[in-house]
Amino acid sequence: MNVFVIWFVMVVAWNYGYPQASPIEDVLVAVILSFLSTFLKKYL
């Protein structure tokens, strides 16, 4: 559950930090952060 919260906070931070980003960039960053959260789940 904590990893999901970290992922969610990072996605929200991306969206507020880069509001000019295109929708495809938003999706790509969300996918990359999802892989990062999978990595964190494995090692935490």
C-alpha positions, 0 to 999 in steps of 0.5 A: 500500500505504501508503494502505491501512495509513493507512486500516486504522489509522484504522478501528482507531482509530475502533473502539477510540476509539468502542466504543459506536458502532453497526454502521451508524456503523462502516460509515459511518466506514469508507466515509468513510475509504475515500473519504479514502484514494482522495483520498490515493492520487490526490494522493500 
